Amino acid sequence: MKKFVKTAVAFALSALTITSASSCSGIIKSTVEFQRNMHQSDYYRLGNVCETDDGYYILYGGHEAYFIEKETHKIALLCTKPECAHNDDTCNADISGGVLWESGGRLYYTNSTLLEEHGKLVDHGERIYSVALDGTDRRVVQELEFEPSGSSTYVDPILHRGYVYFFYSGVLYRVPLGGKIKKRAEALWGEEIEGEAGSFHIYDSIPVGHNFTLWADGDTVYFMANVMQSDGTYKDTLFAFDTVKAEEIKKSKKKDGEADEPLVKQIWETPDADVVGEWTETGVSVTKWYVHDGYIYFYLSGGDYWRCELSSGKYEKLADTHGKTPYGKAIFSDEYMCLLNSVPEDRSLPGFVIAEGSRYDYLHLVGGDTFYVYGLDGELLCELPLSSVYEQFDGVVNVEPIFCSDGGVYFVAEAETVVGSGETDQDNWFLAGGKKKYDYILCRADIETGEIEVIIDWERT
């Protein structure tokens, strides 16, 4: 058994409890790299994952922390207190976070904090917290808002080589982990505009840009923003911040006062149909993208698998995925692009009232019974059928890829079944007096052997 599990059990047996949140004392040294493959999931129930040498920490439903051992693929709730009911914030596994990292033997996560002080609730805004690897010793690490509940625009921050990169109202900042943002944060991109006298600052950058996503690879930190074009259409647009050059500029300015040059530059935008052909959301957003070693790799649902060399702008089709599946959901790692053959959901069903031409009129994909695993270079390596999952669990209607690591593809199968009624028509289950039972089944598909393992079945009624 791995060291973590032994340590967690030892902590539990010694009956350590969560401490009340207290501010961290200062800068925290960290050399961890941004984990690209852990930031692939779009699944709302299981989007927060981080990797360690021994396994993976995940937040199910946004507030229940689990640990999966790499060696055994077994999962355990991050709380082993025998008296714990696991239903409130005294539980070691109660980690309500938007982001999850591991560094220096601690877990870091973000949360917007409301605390009762002097008989009333006080909003402390978005913060970074940390806990020990067994969920004990909870601490406040640093703030992520200059003014709580002010002009903040929430974007998932990232930790990369000791710096936290975060957006505040459209401006990109970085700050050493644990540093006070009002003293240590550097504005890297965007314009700071002074607000009215007596009010907090109002920050703005590109008022027609939104949906920011932060990323990092090697010496470069990236962010993607969905930017409105002059004709009113949108394009996902990639920007890059060179951390090495930024340090060189700092030093040269101290020596001879050289003029500033942009620290953040636009380097790519969503290609037009005349470059990569038509696909579901032509000209707006690529379906899934992954930046690594100077390339942006991307999959187009309704199209194919491509990459673009960021330095030259040269495009290359890596695989004709449309020949395998017309549509799909993809996740990447540094080795693989794993494509699930999902299909468009039937929009004739109730609940799909979306204005024609709306930018949110996207194609919602469900189902999926086979993963096609490509090398990052586009070679089709194997096919992973998921038929055993459909055979083992009744009512599977959807599969969601979560991440790919250590030779396995992790995914969730969603199952829906009616209970407590003889009515079998899924559309009329409520009128028939029944209830729906929902199962969220976390599985792993082994890329080499094709074996499908069921890791845990989260049942909800």
JOKA-V393686 format. One record per residue. N is the residue number from 1. RES is the residue in three letters. OMEGA is omega in radians with two decimals (999 if undefined). BURIAL is b if it has 9 or more other C-alpha atoms within 8 Angstrom, else e. D_FIRST is the distance of its C-alpha to the first C-alpha in Angstrom with 1 decimal. Layout:
{{N/RES/OMEGA/BURIAL/D_FIRST} {N/RES/OMEGA/BURIAL/D_FIRST}}
This chain:
{{1/MET/-3.05/e/0.0} {2/LYS/-3.07/e/3.8} {3/LYS/-3.09/e/6.7} {4/PHE/-3.06/e/8.4} {5/VAL/3.10/e/6.9} {6/LYS/-3.13/b/7.3} {7/THR/-3.12/b/10.6} {8/ALA/3.14/b/11.7} {9/VAL/3.13/b/11.5} {10/ALA/3.11/e/13.3} {11/PHE/-3.10/b/15.8} {12/ALA/-3.11/b/16.5} {13/LEU/3.11/e/17.1} {14/SER/3.01/e/19.5} {15/ALA/3.03/e/21.3} {16/LEU/-3.14/e/21.8} {17/THR/3.10/e/23.9} {18/ILE/3.08/b/25.0} {19/THR/3.03/e/27.8} {20/SER/-3.07/e/31.0} {21/ALA/3.10/e/31.2} {22/SER/-3.04/e/32.8} {23/SER/3.10/e/33.9} {24/CYS/-2.98/b/32.0} {25/SER/-3.11/e/34.0} {26/GLY/-3.06/e/34.4} {27/ILE/3.12/e/33.2} {28/ILE/-3.14/b/29.5} {29/LYS/3.12/e/28.7} {30/SER/3.11/b/26.6} {31/THR/-3.04/e/26.4} {32/VAL/3.06/b/24.3} {33/GLU/3.03/b/26.0} {34/PHE/-3.10/b/26.8} {35/GLN/-3.05/e/24.4} {36/ARG/-3.05/b/26.9} {37/ASN/3.09/b/24.9} {38/MET/-3.11/b/23.4} {39/HIS/-3.10/b/27.0} {40/GLN/-2.98/b/28.2} {41/SER/2.98/b/28.1} {42/ASP/-3.02/e/31.4} {43/TYR/-3.00/b/30.0} {44/TYR/-3.12/e/31.0} {45/ARG/-3.03/e/28.2} {46/LEU/-3.10/b/25.3} {47/GLY/-3.02/b/26.6} {48/ASN/-3.06/b/24.4} {49/VAL/2.96/b/21.2} {50/CYS/-3.02/b/19.6} {51/GLU/3.00/b/17.0} {52/THR/3.10/e/14.6} {53/ASP/-3.04/e/12.8} {54/ASP/-3.07/b/9.5} {55/GLY/-3.03/b/11.4} {56/TYR/2.98/b/14.5} {57/TYR/3.14/b/16.3} {58/ILE/3.04/b/19.2} {59/LEU/3.12/b/22.2} {60/TYR/3.14/b/23.5} {61/GLY/3.09/e/27.2} {62/GLY/-3.06/b/27.4} {63/HIS/3.11/b/26.0} {64/GLU/-3.09/b/22.8} {65/ALA/3.10/b/19.6} {66/TYR/3.06/b/16.4} {67/PHE/3.08/b/13.1} {68/ILE/3.08/b/11.9} {69/GLU/3.11/b/8.7} {70/LYS/-3.02/b/10.2} {71/GLU/-3.05/e/8.3} {72/THR/-3.05/e/8.6} {73/HIS/3.08/e/11.4} {74/LYS/-3.05/e/10.8} {75/ILE/3.10/b/12.6} {76/ALA/3.02/e/13.1} {77/LEU/-3.06/b/16.2} {78/LEU/3.05/b/15.9} {79/CYS/-3.14/b/17.4} {80/THR/3.09/e/16.2} {81/LYS/-3.04/e/19.6} {82/PRO/-3.09/e/20.8} {83/GLU/-3.02/e/24.4} {84/CYS/3.09/e/24.1} {85/ALA/3.11/e/26.0} {86/HIS/-3.10/b/24.5} {87/ASN/3.07/e/28.0} {88/ASP/-3.01/e/29.2} {89/ASP/3.00/e/28.5} {90/THR/-3.14/e/27.2} {91/CYS/3.13/b/23.9} {92/ASN/-3.11/b/21.1} {93/ALA/-3.13/b/20.5} {94/ASP/3.13/b/24.2} {95/ILE/-3.12/b/24.4} {96/SER/-3.03/b/27.6} {97/GLY/3.05/b/27.7} {98/GLY/-3.12/b/29.5} {99/VAL/3.13/b/27.2} {100/LEU/3.06/b/23.6} {101/TRP/2.94/b/22.5} {102/GLU/3.09/b/19.8} {103/SER/3.06/b/21.2} {104/GLY/3.11/e/20.5} {105/GLY/3.08/e/17.5} {106/ARG/3.02/b/19.6} {107/LEU/3.09/b/20.4} {108/TYR/3.12/b/24.0} {109/TYR/3.14/b/26.1} {110/THR/3.10/b/29.8} {111/ASN/3.05/b/31.8} {112/SER/-2.85/b/35.5} {113/THR/2.96/b/36.1} {114/LEU/-3.14/b/38.6} {115/LEU/3.07/e/38.8} {116/GLU/3.14/e/41.3} {117/GLU/3.12/e/43.5} {118/HIS/3.03/e/46.7} {119/GLY/3.09/e/46.9} {120/LYS/-3.13/e/46.4} {121/LEU/3.14/e/43.8} {122/VAL/-3.13/e/43.5} {123/ASP/3.11/b/42.0} {124/HIS/3.08/b/40.0} {125/GLY/-3.12/b/39.4} {126/GLU/-3.13/b/36.4} {127/ARG/2.91/b/33.9} {128/ILE/3.05/b/30.6} {129/TYR/2.97/b/28.1} {130/SER/3.05/b/24.8} {131/VAL/3.00/b/22.0} {132/ALA/-3.05/b/19.0} {133/LEU/3.05/b/15.6} {134/ASP/3.10/b/15.4} {135/GLY/3.13/b/19.0} {136/THR/3.03/b/20.8} {137/ASP/-3.11/b/23.6} {138/ARG/-3.09/b/25.5} {139/ARG/2.91/b/28.2} {140/VAL/-3.12/b/31.1} {141/VAL/3.11/b/30.8} {142/GLN/3.10/b/34.1} {143/GLU/3.03/b/36.7} {144/LEU/3.07/b/37.3} {145/GLU/3.09/b/40.8} {146/PHE/3.07/b/43.8} {147/GLU/-3.12/b/45.5} {148/PRO/-3.12/b/43.4} {149/SER/3.10/b/44.5} {150/GLY/-3.07/e/47.0} {151/SER/-3.08/b/47.4} {152/SER/2.97/b/43.7} {153/THR/-3.00/e/42.6} {154/TYR/3.02/e/39.0} {155/VAL/3.11/b/37.0} {156/ASP/3.08/b/33.2} {157/PRO/3.04/b/32.8} {158/ILE/3.03/b/30.4} {159/LEU/-3.12/b/28.8} {160/HIS/3.08/b/29.5} {161/ARG/3.03/b/29.6} {162/GLY/3.13/b/30.1} {163/TYR/2.95/b/32.7} {164/VAL/3.07/b/32.7} {165/TYR/-3.08/b/35.2} {166/PHE/3.05/b/36.8} {167/PHE/2.98/b/40.0} {168/TYR/-3.14/b/42.5} {169/SER/3.03/b/45.4} {170/GLY/3.10/b/45.3} {171/VAL/3.10/b/45.0} {172/LEU/3.11/b/41.9} {173/TYR/2.85/b/40.7} {174/ARG/-3.12/b/38.1} {175/VAL/3.06/b/37.0} {176/PRO/3.12/b/34.6} {177/LEU/-3.12/b/31.5} {178/GLY/-3.11/b/32.5} {179/GLY/3.09/b/36.2} {180/LYS/-2.99/b/39.0} {181/ILE/-3.14/b/40.3} {182/LYS/3.12/e/43.9} {183/LYS/-2.94/e/43.9} {184/ARG/-3.07/b/41.4} {185/ALA/3.05/b/41.3} {186/GLU/3.02/e/43.1} {187/ALA/-3.06/b/44.8} {188/LEU/-3.06/b/44.2} {189/TRP/-3.12/b/46.0} {190/GLY/-3.04/b/48.4} {191/GLU/3.07/e/51.4} {192/GLU/-3.11/b/51.5} {193/ILE/-3.12/e/54.6} {194/GLU/3.10/e/56.0} {195/GLY/3.13/e/56.4} {196/GLU/-3.12/e/59.3} {197/ALA/3.10/e/60.2} {198/GLY/3.13/e/58.0} {199/SER/3.10/e/55.3} {200/PHE/3.11/e/51.9} {201/HIS/2.99/b/51.7} {202/ILE/-3.07/b/51.7} {203/TYR/3.14/b/49.8} {204/ASP/3.09/b/50.6} {205/SER/3.05/b/50.0} {206/ILE/-3.05/e/50.8} {207/PRO/3.12/e/51.9} {208/VAL/3.11/e/51.7} {209/GLY/3.13/b/48.0} {210/HIS/-3.13/b/45.0} {211/ASN/3.14/e/41.5} {212/PHE/3.04/b/40.0} {213/THR/-3.14/b/36.6} {214/LEU/-3.05/b/35.0} {215/TRP/3.04/b/33.1} {216/ALA/3.08/b/32.4} {217/ASP/-3.12/b/32.0} {218/GLY/-3.09/e/32.3} {219/ASP/-3.02/e/35.3} {220/THR/3.00/b/36.6} {221/VAL/-3.08/b/36.1} {222/TYR/2.84/b/37.6} {223/PHE/3.09/b/38.7} {224/MET/3.09/b/40.2} {225/ALA/3.08/b/43.0} {226/ASN/-2.93/b/45.1} {227/VAL/3.09/b/48.6} {228/MET/3.11/b/51.9} {229/GLN/-3.09/e/54.4} {230/SER/3.14/e/58.1} {231/ASP/3.11/e/58.8} {232/GLY/3.06/e/56.5} {233/THR/-3.12/b/53.7} {234/TYR/3.01/b/50.2} {235/LYS/2.93/b/48.0} {236/ASP/-3.02/b/44.4} {237/THR/-3.07/b/45.0} {238/LEU/3.11/b/42.5} {239/PHE/-3.08/b/42.9} {240/ALA/3.07/b/41.4} {241/PHE/-3.12/b/41.0} {242/ASP/-3.05/b/40.8} {243/THR/-3.14/b/38.9} {244/VAL/-3.14/e/40.1} {245/LYS/3.12/e/43.7} {246/ALA/3.11/b/43.6} {247/GLU/3.11/e/42.8} {248/GLU/3.13/e/45.6} {249/ILE/3.11/b/48.0} {250/LYS/-3.11/e/47.2} {251/LYS/-3.11/e/48.0} {252/SER/3.11/b/51.1} {253/LYS/3.12/b/52.5} {254/LYS/-3.08/e/52.3} {255/LYS/-2.99/e/54.3} {256/ASP/3.05/e/57.0} {257/GLY/3.12/e/56.7} {258/GLU/-3.13/e/56.1} {259/ALA/3.10/e/56.3} {260/ASP/2.92/e/53.2} {261/GLU/-3.04/e/51.9} {262/PRO/3.08/e/49.7} {263/LEU/-3.12/b/46.1} {264/VAL/-3.10/b/45.2} {265/LYS/3.03/e/46.8} {266/GLN/-3.07/e/46.9} {267/ILE/-3.09/b/45.7} {268/TRP/2.98/b/45.4} {269/GLU/-3.10/e/46.4} {270/THR/-3.09/b/45.9} {271/PRO/3.09/e/48.1} {272/ASP/-3.10/b/51.1} {273/ALA/-3.14/b/51.8} {274/ASP/3.10/e/54.1} {275/VAL/-3.02/e/51.1} {276/VAL/-3.14/e/48.3} {277/GLY/-3.14/e/50.3} {278/GLU/2.97/b/50.3} {279/TRP/-2.95/b/47.1} {280/THR/-3.06/b/46.3} {281/GLU/-3.07/e/46.7} {282/THR/3.05/b/48.8} {283/GLY/-3.10/b/49.5} {284/VAL/-3.07/b/47.2} {285/SER/2.96/b/43.5} {286/VAL/-3.03/b/41.3} {287/THR/3.09/b/38.9} {288/LYS/-3.12/b/35.7} {289/TRP/-3.04/b/35.7} {290/TYR/-3.12/b/33.3} {291/VAL/-3.11/b/34.5} {292/HIS/3.05/b/33.1} {293/ASP/3.05/e/34.8} {294/GLY/3.11/e/38.2} {295/TYR/2.87/b/38.4} {296/ILE/3.08/b/38.1} {297/TYR/3.14/b/36.8} {298/PHE/3.09/b/37.8} {299/TYR/3.13/b/38.1} {300/LEU/3.09/b/41.2} {301/SER/-2.99/b/40.9} {302/GLY/3.12/b/44.2} {303/GLY/-3.02/b/44.3} {304/ASP/-3.09/b/42.2} {305/TYR/-3.01/b/39.5} {306/TRP/2.89/b/40.9} {307/ARG/3.08/b/40.3} {308/CYS/3.05/b/42.7} {309/GLU/-2.99/b/42.8} {310/LEU/-3.12/b/43.1} {311/SER/-3.07/e/45.3} {312/SER/-3.07/e/47.9} {313/GLY/-3.11/e/47.6} {314/LYS/3.14/e/47.5} {315/TYR/3.10/b/46.1} {316/GLU/3.02/e/44.6} {317/LYS/-3.09/b/43.7} {318/LEU/-3.14/b/40.4} {319/ALA/3.07/b/40.4} {320/ASP/-3.07/b/42.8} {321/THR/3.14/b/40.3} {322/HIS/3.10/b/43.2} {323/GLY/3.09/e/43.7} {324/LYS/3.12/e/40.4} {325/THR/-3.11/e/40.4} {326/PRO/-3.13/b/43.2} {327/TYR/3.09/b/40.9} {328/GLY/3.05/b/37.1} {329/LYS/-3.05/b/34.2} {330/ALA/2.90/b/32.4} {331/ILE/-3.07/b/29.3} {332/PHE/2.83/b/28.8} {333/SER/3.10/b/26.3} {334/ASP/-3.14/e/27.3} {335/GLU/-2.92/e/27.3} {336/TYR/2.80/b/28.3} {337/MET/-3.08/b/30.7} {338/CYS/-3.02/b/29.5} {339/LEU/3.12/b/32.5} {340/LEU/-3.07/b/32.6} {341/ASN/3.08/b/36.0} {342/SER/-3.11/b/36.8} {343/VAL/3.11/b/40.4} {344/PRO/3.09/b/42.8} {345/GLU/3.14/e/42.8} {346/ASP/-3.07/e/46.1} {347/ARG/3.03/e/48.0} {348/SER/3.13/e/50.7} {349/LEU/3.11/e/48.5} {350/PRO/3.05/e/49.3} {351/GLY/-3.12/e/47.6} {352/PHE/3.12/e/48.2} {353/VAL/-3.13/e/51.2} {354/ILE/-3.09/e/50.9} {355/ALA/3.12/e/54.0} {356/GLU/-3.13/e/54.9} {357/GLY/3.10/e/54.5} {358/SER/3.11/e/52.1} {359/ARG/3.09/e/49.5} {360/TYR/-3.14/e/47.0} {361/ASP/-3.11/b/48.2} {362/TYR/-3.14/e/45.1} {363/LEU/-3.12/e/43.9} {364/HIS/-3.05/e/41.2} {365/LEU/3.12/b/39.0} {366/VAL/3.10/b/37.2} {367/GLY/-3.12/b/35.8} {368/GLY/-3.12/b/34.2} {369/ASP/3.13/b/33.0} {370/THR/2.95/b/32.2} {371/PHE/2.98/b/30.4} {372/TYR/-3.05/b/32.3} {373/VAL/3.12/b/30.1} {374/TYR/2.90/b/32.2} {375/GLY/-3.14/b/31.6} {376/LEU/3.12/b/32.5} {377/ASP/3.08/e/35.7} {378/GLY/3.13/b/36.6} {379/GLU/3.09/b/35.9} {380/LEU/-3.04/e/34.8} {381/LEU/-3.13/e/31.7} {382/CYS/3.00/e/30.9} {383/GLU/-3.11/b/31.4} {384/LEU/3.11/b/28.7} {385/PRO/-3.11/b/30.4} {386/LEU/-3.06/b/29.0} {387/SER/-3.11/e/31.3} {388/SER/3.12/e/28.5} {389/VAL/3.12/b/27.7} {390/TYR/3.14/b/31.5} {391/GLU/-3.07/e/31.7} {392/GLN/-3.06/e/28.9} {393/PHE/3.10/e/29.9} {394/ASP/2.96/b/33.6} {395/GLY/3.09/e/35.2} {396/VAL/-3.09/b/33.1} {397/VAL/-3.04/b/35.4} {398/ASN/3.03/b/33.5} {399/VAL/-3.13/b/30.5} {400/GLU/3.05/b/29.3} {401/PRO/-3.13/b/27.3} {402/ILE/3.08/b/24.8} {403/PHE/3.09/b/23.3} {404/CYS/-3.14/b/22.5} {405/SER/3.01/e/19.6} {406/ASP/3.05/e/17.4} {407/GLY/-3.13/e/19.7} {408/GLY/3.04/b/19.7} {409/VAL/3.14/b/22.3} {410/TYR/-3.09/b/21.2} {411/PHE/3.08/b/24.1} {412/VAL/3.00/b/25.4} {413/ALA/3.12/b/27.9} {414/GLU/3.12/b/30.4} {415/ALA/3.12/b/32.1} {416/GLU/3.09/b/35.2} {417/THR/3.12/b/36.8} {418/VAL/3.11/b/39.7} {419/VAL/3.05/e/39.3} {420/GLY/3.14/e/41.9} {421/SER/3.07/b/44.9} {422/GLY/-3.12/e/46.5} {423/GLU/-3.14/b/47.2} {424/THR/3.12/e/45.3} {425/ASP/-3.06/e/46.8} {426/GLN/-3.13/e/44.1} {427/ASP/-3.06/e/46.9} {428/ASN/-3.05/e/48.5} {429/TRP/-3.10/b/45.6} {430/PHE/-3.14/e/46.5} {431/LEU/-3.12/e/50.2} {432/ALA/3.10/b/49.2} {433/GLY/-3.14/e/47.4} {434/GLY/3.04/b/43.9} {435/LYS/3.10/b/40.8} {436/LYS/3.04/b/38.3} {437/LYS/-3.11/b/34.6} {438/TYR/3.05/b/32.3} {439/ASP/3.04/b/28.9} {440/TYR/-2.93/b/26.8} {441/ILE/3.13/b/24.2} {442/LEU/-3.07/b/21.5} {443/CYS/3.05/b/20.9} {444/ARG/3.05/b/19.6} {445/ALA/-3.13/b/22.0} {446/ASP/-3.05/b/20.8} {447/ILE/-3.10/b/23.5} {448/GLU/-3.04/e/23.4} {449/THR/-3.06/e/23.3} {450/GLY/-3.12/b/24.7} {451/GLU/3.09/e/22.2} {452/ILE/3.09/b/22.1} {453/GLU/2.98/e/19.1} {454/VAL/-3.09/b/19.7} {455/ILE/3.11/b/17.0} {456/ILE/3.06/e/19.0} {457/ASP/3.07/b/22.7} {458/TRP/-3.11/e/24.2} {459/GLU/3.09/e/27.4} {460/ARG/3.11/e/30.5} {461/THR/999/e/33.9}}
